Amino acid sequence: MTLSSRPAAPDGAGLPRPSAPVGARGRWALRDYPGLLWMVLAVAVTLAHPFVPGSRWLMVHLVLLGALTHSIMVWSTHFTQALLKTRPGLDDRRAQSRRLVLLLVGTATTVVGVPTAQWWLTVLGATLVSVAVVWHGVQLLRRLRVALPGRFRITIRYYLAAAVCLPVGATLGVLLARGLDDGTHGRILLAHSMVNVLGWVGLTVTGTLLTLWPTMLRTPIGPRAEARASTALPGFAVALILLVAGALADLRWLTLVAVALYAAALLWWASAVLTPVRRSWPPREFAPASVGLSLVWWVVGLGLVLVRLATTQTWAEFAGGLGTTTAVLVVGFAAQLLPGALSYLVPSVIGGGKTVVRAGQAWFDRWATGRLVVVNGGLLLALLPVPSLVRVTVTLLVLVALATFVPLMLRGIAASAAAKREVEAARARGERPAGAVPTPGLRDGEPDRMPSIWSPGQVVAAVTALVLAASVGVAMDPAAAGLAPGSSTSAGRTGAPAGEAVATGETTTVRVLAQDMRFEPSSIEVPRGDRLVVEVVNVDPTNVHDLQLLGERTPRLALDESATLDLGVVGGTVQGWCTIVGHRQMGMVLDVVVTGDVPDATDHPTHDPTDPADPADPAGTAGTATPYPAPVHLDPDARVERPVDPVLLPLTTPAGTVHQLTLTATEEELEVAPGVTQTRWTFDGQVPGPTLRGRVGDVFEITLVNDGTMGHSIDFHAGALAPDRPMRTIPPGETLVYRFTATRAGIWMYHCSTMPMSSHISAGMHGAVVVEPEEGLPEVDREYVVVQSEVYLRPGTGHGGTAPAEVDPEAIAAERPTFVTFNGIAHQYDAPDQMFAARVGERVRFWVLDAGPSRPTSFHVVGGQFDTVYLEGAYRLGGPDGPAEGAGAQALGLQAAQGGFVELSFPEPGHYPVVSHIMVDAERGAHGVVHVTE
């Protein structure tokens, strides 16, 4: 909730005491209620977060973009007027209302657009918010220009700098919503979050607290506060500019320097601005205590960002671990700052004298000690490595403590209004209002002020509540806390048929259908002590499925096939899933919920320790958990036994040829690196699949035969046609015919399009189609085809004499490949007799396709320069008449599913490395050598 007021400094504070600006008194719905609305919505989303799409994003942005941004717009306008004393009509209530409506609509549009992945809504919302803030900044600048010289004009300059930051942060947020690769996402996320939190919010807070902080503490402002705030502002601004530039330019060291510079500027600002703390701490009221603690968490959050920038190796790793930092900044900083500031400002704006102010403030200060201890102690406890259910119960308690502010604020406003009416009635009767005289019982010389909020009893009660919440979390999941290893929950988790559950002699039989990447029903209930029998029937016409539950697994079932699992007496709530790679990640899970008079120690499905790579067990409590990518130590003496021939055979067929080919989908054990094998899903038993070659106008008729153990399909990018029939998934044993006409030149990808597509492509189901223009291409001496792709190994298998590795869908989702390969095998073209070959002066053409499924490539020949570059169907350098003169290219950059070719000649004999210049991928295996001889 946001209201307007003027800072009320104590005698001798040296702060301005202007009259209230227009609109500061009375009701104003657009000013008073949107902030309250966003706070209530944030609480609601937090409570219902398991059922709300994008709930974490919503919780953060309802607080920061919703409540806090609305408050900044209102309060910075008010304080600017209070400090500059400009004429009231310069920016009247009507103009301010238009901005607030624009902000409200923009915020609402954004919080709908991002979770629903409606990018146009996101762009519209961000634009409206940015326009509102820019308009707001222009009005602040107008006030500053027409105002007479005076103190604390630096505060308005802080507001102006903050107003510049928000549109930048909004633009970066729009880019994030568009979808980026992990590295770019991490860089943009850093710039977006920091320019908003440190810029838009941080500069507003530091500018406002210059005068508001001593006013809240009822103490004089520090003598050097204004001067140090003036010198700190350029440091803040430069730090933010460097931070954004460093993130966009992928300069990690520069972002680290920028955050450190911001921290230094903050310390310089605080050294004088927070001087009153030494004289007035601990504060006697909730407002300054809550604001002060929020500033502590702000500094902690800034430190966490510094630590993550200094210790993480990649931008993806940086972004992946921001949960703690987000909790600190949202809960510790923002969620305490806003109630703290409003607890002081709301009673002040209502006015009416000491009696009225204190009547309202008494409600804002109610249970203050307990609320502060619960919020700050609970947040600290939740950030520790405690069991997840302990974190859940403590977080709920923190949420309750924060949410308590809303009814207290409403009661405080009502109490102030009632007291104001009583004062006016007393004055009308000619009586002196109550509270106009000093509070009874004061000693001589003691200031007349509110009672202190600090209460030992509330401290004890708050600590007790936190301990109780943590105990409830431990009781709900004792195994996670290392307790009760023989409990019924433990029995359920380990898959013991009976555990400690008492058998009832009854049997619960459930029929489960497998279809469309789900089980129906997806959750079944079994009374405690009953024997459970599950009959699984596959009714999916396009795919095979199975079910693994409590260490038991059905065979893979084709259409209309069934199998039965007799699981005995189930000791606790568990979860099963389809074991076919990627199906579990697509949602094929089955929850078994145990019901009965004796409650199970956990009410949520648990992991199955029989699966050591179970993603539900990241801590490794169920087995040996291996971080991704799984470490694979290659034998330096190992060689690739069956290297893939990279030579592209010449095109000898005439124009208009009908190319007929049968591709068979199989599953084979193949090498993915020297001495390392994986169960590969293939077209014709090879990875990549056969390279097809033709001309524009040729017809390709491909017969796909599924000889595998699961559903497969095929998608040719070289053909333009409706995908409904030719790209459909077919079950094992079936065939389909895919016919298309090549109408455009280039190197085109083909791949299996069965979901999850990322797993099928990663497992090897991809290949290339080279389509030449009708008139052909200039002749060259040698042609090679290089298809880059990623390999994701299930941890702990695939080499050293063990069974071949399986595809790891968890690593695929995290985009953490074990290897990045040229033509399906890492490092295969490094061995002396397996290198690319060329002679001095020969023209060599490399056709390059990035099959992904996720990572880009930057194809580069070390020591070579390309004089011809053909990318996605068009020449970018050189052309059909010959190579470029006096110009060259160093790399061919491709995103996933893009392709092209490059040509070059080698000036002298030697060994020329061929790499993806995304060097981490070259080191993962996207590497080879051209051996050039005389």
N, C-alpha and C positions, 0 to 999 in steps of 0.2 A: 504494500500500500504506500502511496506517496502523497504527501501533503506539502504545502509550502510554509516557510516560517522565516524568521530572521534570527541570526545568531545572537544569543543573549549573554553577553559577557558580564562577569562580575565587576564590581567596582575596582578600578585600577588595572583591569586586564589589558587596556590599551587597544580594544577591538571596536570596530564600528557598531553603532546602535541605530541603524536607519529605521525609518518607519516602514511598515509592511508594504510591499508592492501590491499593485492591483492584482486581485485574484488570490491573495494570500489567505484571506479569511473566508469563511462560509463553505458551503458544499460545492464540489466541482467533481462530477463523476469521472470524467476522463483523467483527472489528476489523482483521484483518491482510490479508485477501485481496480484498474488493470494490474498494478503490482500485486495486490492481494489475490487477484484471480490467478496469476502465474504461480504464486507461491502455493496456493491450494492445489493447482494442477500438478505441480512438482511432487507434492506429497502423495497425491492420488496415483501418479505414474509409478512412484517408488514402491507403493504398497502392491500395485498390480503388475509390477515389472515382468513377471514370467509370462504374462499373457499379452504384453504390449510390444508390437514390432519396434525395434530400434529404441528400446526403453532406456538404455544407458545414455545414448545420444540425447534423448528427450529430457532425461533428468538433468543433465548438464546444461542444456540450452534453455529449458524453462526457467532455470535460476539465473543464468548469466545473460542470455539474450532477452528473456522475458522480464522477470522482476527487476534485475539489476540495471538493465539498459533503460527501462522505463523510469526508474528512480533517478538515474543519471541525467536523463533529459529534463526531468522536472526540477531536481535540486540544483543542477548547475545553472539553469536559467534563474532560479530564485536567488542563489548566492551572488550571481553576477549583478542582478538588480540591487541587492542589498549592499554590495560593496561599491558599485559605481554610481548609484542614485540617479540613474537616467530617468527621463520623463516617462511617466506610466504608459503613454500611448505608443511608445516606440515599438513594442512587441506585445500587443494586448492579448487578452485571454482567447479571443477568437482565433488569432494566428497560432497561438500555442496549441489550441485544441486541434487545429488542422494537422499540425505536426504529430501530435500524439495519436490521432486517428490513423495517420499514415504509418506510424511506427507499429501500432496495434495490428493493423491489417497485414503489414509486411512480416511481422513476427509470426502471426497465426499462419500465414501462407507458408513460411519457411518450415515451421514445425510440423506441417502436414506434408510438404513436398519431399523433405529428406527421408523420413521413415518409409514413405510409400514409393520412393525411387522415381518420383515424377520430377524430372530435372527442370522442366520448364516452370513448374511451380517454385522450385528452389531458386531459380534465376529471378523470377518475378518477386518473390519474397525478399531476397537479398537486395534487389534493386530498390524496392520500396523502403526498406530499412535504411539503406545508404542515403537515399534522397532525403529522408526525414532527418538523419543526423547531419548531413551537409547543410541542409536548411537551418537546422539548429545552430551549427557553427557559424553560418553567415550572420545570423541574428546576434550571436554573442560578439562577433567582430564589429558589427554596427554599433552596439552599445559601447564597446571599448573605444571606438573612434570618436564618439560624440561626448564621452564622459570627461569631466574635469579631472585634472591630475589628483591622485590620491594614493593612499597606501593599499597594499595588497592587490595591485593590478596584476601581479604575477600569477595569482590564482586563475584569472580569466585566460591568461596565456597557456596555463596547464590545460584548461578546458578546450581551448582551440587545438592544441596539439593532440589531445585525446580524440577530438572530432575527426581529425585527419586519419587516425588509426582505424576507426571502425569500418569505413568503406574498403580499406585495404584488406582487413580481416575477413569481411563479407565476401570479397572477390575470391580470396584464397579458399574460403569455405565452399563456394560454388564449384571450384576446381576439384575439391575433395569429393563432393557429391557426384561428380561426373564419373569417378572411378579411375584409379591410377595404379601403376605397378607398385609393389611394396616399397621400393627405394624412394620413388618420387612421392608416394603417399607420406612416408615418414618425414621427408623434407618439408612438404607443404603443410603437413600437420603441425610441425614445430612452428613454422612462420605464422600460421593461422591462429594457433592457440596463444602464442606469446604476444603477437601484436594486439590481440583482443584483451588478454588478461593483464599484460604489463602496460599496454598502451591505452586502450579505451577505458578499461576499469582502473588500472594502476595510476595513470596520470590524473584521472578525476579524483581518485582517493587522496593522492598526495597533495594535489592542489587544494582540495577542500579542507583536509585536516590541518593545513597551515593555520587556519583561524578556528575551525570547529573543535579541534582537539583540546586546546586550552579552555575553550568555552565549556565543553562537556565536563572537564575536570575542575572547572570553576577556579582557575588559576591564571595568572598573567602569562602572556605569550613570551617565549624566549627572545632575548634581545637580538640574537643573530638569525632568527628563524627566517625572516623574509629574505635576507641577503643570501643565506645558504640555499633556500628554495630557488632563488633566481639563478644561482650558479649551477644547481643540480639539474635544472631543466634541459640545458644543452646536452648534458651527459646522458640523460634519459633518451633524448631524441636521437643522438648519434648511435647509441646502443641499439635502438629499435631498427634504425635504417641498416646498420651492419648485420643485424640478426636476420632480417628479411633477405638482404642481398646474399649473405652467406648460405642461407637455406636454399634459395633459388639457384645459386651457382654451384651447389654441392660442395661447399667449402666448410667442412666440419670445424676446422680450427677457428674459422672466422665467427661462426655461431657461438663457439665456446668463449671467445674473447668478448663478443657482444653481450652475452649474459653476464659475464664477470664485470664488464663495464657498467651494466645496469645495476648490478648489486652494489658496486662501489658508489655510484651516484645515489642509490637509496640510503646507504650508510651515511653519506655526507649530508643528505637531506635530514635524516633522522637525528643526527648528532645535535642539531639545534632545535628542530621542530618538536622532538619528543623530550626536550628538557623538562617540561612540567611533570613528567612521570616521576622524576626523582623526588619531587615535592608532594605529589598527590597520589602515590601508589602505596597500597592498593586503593582503588577508587571505592567510594561508598555506594555507588549506584550501578545498576545493571548495564546501562548504555556504554559508559567508557570502558567497563570491564570486558564486555563482549567485543567492542571494537578493538581494544588493545590485544586481546587473545587472537582475534582474526588477523591482525598484523603479524603476530608471531608465526602463525601458520602460513602466511604469505611468504615470509622469509624462508620457512622450511621448504615450501614448494619450489621456490627459486633455487634453493640449494639442491633439491632432488633433480631438477632439470640440469643443473651443472654437472652433477655426478653422472647422470645417464649420458650426457654428451661426452663426458670424458672416458667412460668405461665401456660403452657399447661399440661394437665393431661395424655395424651396418645401420642404415637408416631404418630398415625394417625391424631390426632388433630394438632400436630406440623407440619406435612407435608401439611395438608390441608390449612394452612394459610400462606404459604410462598410466596404468590403472591407479597405482598408489599416488602418483602426482596429481591426477585428476581428483581423487578423493580429498586430498589435502586442500587443493585450491577451491573446490566447489563446496565441500562441507566445512572444512576448517576456516577458510577465508571468506568466501562469498556468503555462505549461509549464516555466518555469525556477524559479518559486517552489516548486512542490511537490517536485521532486527535490532542490532545495537544502535545504529544511527537513528532509526525510526523511533526507538524507545526514548530518545532525547527530543527529537524534532516534533513528533506528533503532539505531546503535551504542550510544547512551546508554541506551536502554531495555533492551537485552540485559544491560548492566552487567557485573560480574565483575572490575572493576579496570582499571588502565591497559593491561595486556597484552591483555585481551579487547577493550576498546574500540578500541585501535589496530589490532588484527588485522582488525576489520571496516572501520574507517575507511580503511585502506590500499586496500581495494577501491573504496570510494566515491570516493576521490580519484584513482583510476587514470585516466590520460589526461585529467585535468581541464582542463589548459590547452587542449589540442586541442579538446575538446568545447565549452568556453566560446567559443573563437574561431570555431569553425564555426557554432555556433548564432547568436551575436550578429552576426558578420560576414556570415553567410549571410542572416539575416533582413534586415539592412540592404541587402544587394545585391538581394534579391528585391523590396524596396520601391521600388527605383529604376526608371526607365523603360527596362527592358531587354527584349529580345525574349521572347516568351512561353515558348519552349522553354528559354531560359536560366533563366527563373524556375522552370520545372519541374525542371530538373536540380539547381539549387541548393537548391530546397525539399526534394527527395529527400535530399540530403546532410544538410540540417538535421534532417530526420526521423530519419535514421540516428543522428545524434549524440544526439538526445533519447531515442530508443529504446534506446540503449546503457545507459541508466540501469537498465533492468529487469534484464538479466542481471547487471550489476555489483551491484545491490542483493541479488539472490539469492545471489551469491557472497560478498558481504560478510556476510550473515546466517549463511551456512554457515561462513565463516572465524571469526566471533565465537563461534559455538556450539562449533566445534572447539577454539578457544583456551580457552574456558571449561571444557571438559572436561579439557584439559591442566592448567590451573591447579588445578582441584579434585583431580586425580590427584596433582599435586606436593604439595599440602597434605596429602593423605592419607598420602603417604610421609614427611611431615615435612620436606620440602624447601621452600626459598624459591622461589616461582614466578618464572619468567623475566619480566623487565619490572618487577619490584618494586624494582629498583635503578635509578638514573639511567642513561640511554642512554650507552654508551661514547663517548668523543671530545668531550664537551661541555667548553667552556672555563669557567673560573671565572666565576660570576655569570650564565652563559647559561641561560635557562629550558629545562626539559626538555619539548620539544614535538615535534609531528610535522614532518617535512621539508616545505619549501615546495612547493606544487604547480606553481609557475611554471617553465616550461621553454622556453628559446629554440628548442630543436629542435622541440618540439611546435607552437610558433607558426609556424615555417617550414612544417612538415608540413601544418598546418591551412590556411594561406594557399594553399599549393600545391594542396591538395584543392579549395578553392573556385575557384581559377583553372582547374583541370582540369574541374570540373563546368560552369563557365561556357563553357569552350571546346567541350565536348561539345554544349552547347545551341546554340552558334553554328554548329558543324559540321552539326548536324541541320537547321538552317534559316538558311543564310547570307544568303538574300535579305532576311529580316527584320532582319538586322543590317547591311544595306547592302553585302553582299559578294557576289562571284561573280554579277554580273548576267547573264552568259552561260551559266550552268550549266544542266544538264538540268532542274533544278527550275524555273528561270525559264522555260524553254521550255514546260514543262508548264503553268505558270500562265498564260502569255500565250496559250496555245492554239495555238502553232505546231505543225503536224502532226508534224514530225519532230524539231525542236529539235536537240540534239546526240546523240540516240539513233541508233544504227546500225541501219538497217533489216535485218530478217532475211529478208524476202521472204515471210514467213508471214502469214496472216490469222486473227484471232480474231473469230468471229461469235457474238454473244450475243443471245438472245431475252429481252426484258424485258416483263413484264406490268404494266399500270397498273390498280390496283384498291384500293378502300377507303382512299384517301389514303396509298398506299404503292406503291413499285415492288417487284416480285418477280422476280429477287432484288434486294435493296437494295444489294448490293456485288458487283462483278465484278472478276476478275483478268485481266490481260493481260500476257503475257511481254514483257519489254523489247525494243523493236524491232519488235514485231508491229504490223501494221495492224489497227485496231479498227473493226468494223462492229456497230452496235447496232440491232436491229429492235424497235420499240416497238409493243405491241398493247394497246389499251384493252379490258379485260374488265369494266369497271365499268358496271353497267346504269343507274346514276343520274347519272353525271357525265361530262363531257369532261375530257381531260387532254392534256398535251404533255410534251416533254422538251427542256430546253436544256442543252447540254454543249459546252464548249470553243468557245463562240461560235456553234455550230450549233443550230438548233431545228426540231423537227418541227411540222407544223400541229397545231391542236387536233383531237384524235381522239375521235369518238363511239364508242358500243359496237361492238366487233368491227372497228373501223377500225385500220389499222396504218401505220407509216411507218418508213423506214430512215435512219439517220445513218451516213455513211461518214466517220470521224474521222481517217483516216490513221494515221501512227505517233505514238502518244501519248508525250510526253517525260517525263511525271511524274504522280504521283498527283493526281487532281482530283475534283471533285464536281459533279454536275449536279442539276437539279431541275425540277419542274413550275412553269411561270411563271404559271399562273392564280392570281390574288390569294388569298393565304392558304393555298394548298395546300402550299407549301414549309414554312410554319410548322407545318402539321399533320403533317409528317414525310415528304413526298414528295421525298426526295432519293436520289440514286444515286451511290455511291462507286465510282470506277474506280481500282483499286490496281495499280500497275506492279510486276511481279516480275522477278527475273533475277539474274545474277551480280553486276552492278554495282549497288550500292545507290543508291536515289534519295535525294536530299538531304533529303527529308522523308517521314515515314511516316504522314502524316495528310492527309486531303483538304484542298485549299486553295480559296481563293476564285477567282472568275472575274472578271478585270478588265474583261471586256466588259460587266459589269453594274455601273454606277457606284454603285448603291444597295445593292450586296451587303452584307448585314449581317455577313458573316464578315470584312469588311474595315473595321472601325470606325475605323481610323487613317487611312484614305484612301490607302493605298499602291497601291490598284488603280485609283483614279480620284479624282474630286472628291467627297469625302464631305461631306454636309450635315447639320448637327445638326438634331434634331427639337425643336420643330416647324419645318418649313422656313420661312425668313423670306419673307413675301409682303408687298411694299410696294404698297398699294392706291393707284391713281390717284385723287386727290381729286375729279377731274372726272368719273370714271367713274360710270355709272348702271346699275342693273339693268334690262336690256331687257325681261324678261318676269317681272315680280313675281308671286308666288303670291297669289291672292285669299284673304284670311283670313276672309271673311264666311261664316258657317255658315247655310246655307239652312234655312228653317223646315220642320218636320215636318208634312206634309200628308196622309200615308197613314193609314188607319184601323188600329186595333189588330188584331193577328193577320195583318198583311200578310206575304206571302212576297216577300222582296227578292231578285231574280235579277240577277246582275251577272257580267260576264266581265272578269277582270283579266289583262292580258297583260304578261309579264315581258320587258322589252327593255333594251337598253343604249344610252344617249343621251348626247350632249355637252350638259351643262346648266350654267348659272351656279351657283356656290356663293358668290360675293361679287361686288361690282361689278367687272367686267372680268376675272374669274377663272372659268375653266371646268374641269370635271372630267368624265371618263367615268363617268356615273352608272348604276347598275343600278336599274331602276325598275319600279313597277307602273303600267301605262298611260302610260308616258313622262313621269311627273311625280314630284317629290319634295316633300312626302310623297305617298303614293298617295291616291287618291280617299277623301274622308271619307264614311263610311257613317253613316246615321242611322235609328233605329227605336225601338220601344218594347219593354218587357218582354213576352214572348210572341210577338214577331215571329220569323219564320224567315228565315235568310239562306242563299241557295244561290249559292255563288261557284264559277265555273269558272275555273281557272287555266290559262293557255296560256303555255308556255315558248317565247318567240320570241327568246331570247338565245343566247349562245354557250357557256353552261355550265349545269350543273344548278342548279335553283331549287326552292323550295317555299314554303309559306305556313302561318302559324300564327295563328289568331284567338284572342286571349285572351278574347273575349266569349263563346266557346262552351266548354262542358265536355264533352269526349269523348276517348276514347282516341286518341292521336296517331299510332298505327302506320300507318294507311292515309292519312287525309286530309292529314297533314303530311309525307308522304314526299317525297323529292327526285325530281323528274322531269327527264330529260335534254332537251336542245333538241328542239323539234318535238312534244313530247307535251303532253297535257292531263290534268287531274284535276278532280273535282268535290268541293267542300268544303261540307257542309250542317250547319248548327247552329241551335239555338233559343236566343234571348237570354233568359236567365232572371233576370238581375240587372242593375240600372241602373248607369250610370257611363260614363266615357270609357275605352275599352279599346284597347289596342295590337294591331295585327297586323303581322307581319313575316315575312321569309324566314328559315327555320330551318335552311337548309343550312349545313354546317360549312365553313369557320370562320364561325360565326354573326356574330361581331363585325365581320368584313369585309363581309358581305352587308348588315347593318343600316347600317353606316357608309357604304356605297356608295349608300344611298338606299332600300333595300327595306323601308319601314315606312309605316304609316299609322294612322288612328284610326277607331274605331267608337263613335258616340255613341248610348247606349241610355238612353231616358227611362223613368221609372216608368210603370206602366200608366195612372195617373191624370194623367200629364203633369207639366210643370213650370210654375211661374208665368210669365206672359208678361213679356218685357222688350222694350225698344226696339231693342236691337242685340245680336247674338251674333257672337262671333269664335272661331275655333279656332286655337290656337297649339301647334305640335308642335316641341319643342326636340330637336335632334340635333347630332351632332359630325361634322366633316369632316376627313379626314386626307389631305393631299396628298402624293403622291410628290415628293421634293425636286426643285426646278429646273424644273418645268413647270406649265402651267395658266394663264399670263397673259403679257402682253406680246407677243401674237401667236404664241406657241408652241403646240404641240399640247396638247390637253386633258390634265390630270393624271390619273394612275391613283390608285387607293386604295393607301395605304401600310400594309401589315399590321404592319411593325415599329413605326411610330408608334402604331398601335392598341394593340399589346401593351404599349407603354410609357405609354399613356393621355396622349399629348401631341398634342392636336388642333391643326390649323392654324386652323380656325374652329369656333365654336359658333353654331348658326343657329336662327332662328325660321322654321319652314316651309321648311327646306332651303337658304335663302340668307342669308348674313350681312349685316347692316345694311340689308336690303331695305326696311324700313319707316321709314327715316330721311329719305328724300327727301320734299320737300314734297307731291308729288302721289301718294305711295305710303304715307302714314301711315294709321294707324287713325283713323276719324272718329267724332265724337260731338257732341252738343249739350248745353248746360248743362241739368241737371236730368234728362236721359235716364238710364234704367237700362241699364247695359251688362254683359253677361255674357261673360267670357273662359273658354272651355274650354281647359284646358292639359294636354298630355300630354308626358311626358319619354320620348322614344324611345331616348335613349342613343346608343350601346350601353352607356356606362359612367358618364357623369358625371351627378350630380344637378342639380337646379335649385331656385332660390328665387325664384318669380315675384313681381314687385313692380312697382307703378305709382307712380312718383315723384310726390308731391303728392296721391296718392289714398289712400283708406282703404276696405277691403273691409267691407261690412256683412253679407255672406253668403259662407260658405265651405263648399264641398262637396268632400270628399276621399275617394277610393276607395269610392264608393257610399253615403256617409253625410254628413249635414250636421254640420259642426263649429261653425258659427256661423249664426244665422238658421235658416230652415226654409221649408217649403212655405207657411206662413201669412204669410210676409213677412220682411223683414230684421231683424236684431238691433237692439234699442234700447239706446243708451248703451254699446255695445261694438263693437269693430272688430278687424280683423286687418290686418297690414302685408305679409304674404308668404304664399304658398302653397308649402310645401316638398315636393318630390317626389323620390323616388329613381328610377332607371331603370325604365321600364315602369309607373310609377304615373301617375295622372291625377285630375283633378277640375275644378271651376270656381269662379270668384269673381265677385261682382257688386259694382258700385259706381255712384255718380252723381258727376258733376263739378260743383263749386260755382260755377265761374267759367270764362270762356274762357281759353284758353292752350294751351301745349304740354306734355304730361305724358309724360316718358320711360317706356317699358316695358322692364324689364330682368330678367335673372337676377341676383339680388343676390349670387351668387357672382361677384364683380366681375371676376375674370380672364376669366370666360366672357362677361360683358357686353362687355368690351373685345375679345374675340375675335369678337364679332358677334351675341351674343344680346341684341339691343337694337332698340328701335323707339320710335315716338312716337305718342301719341294727340293729334290736333289737335281741340280742343274749341272750338266756335263758339257764338254766341248762338242 
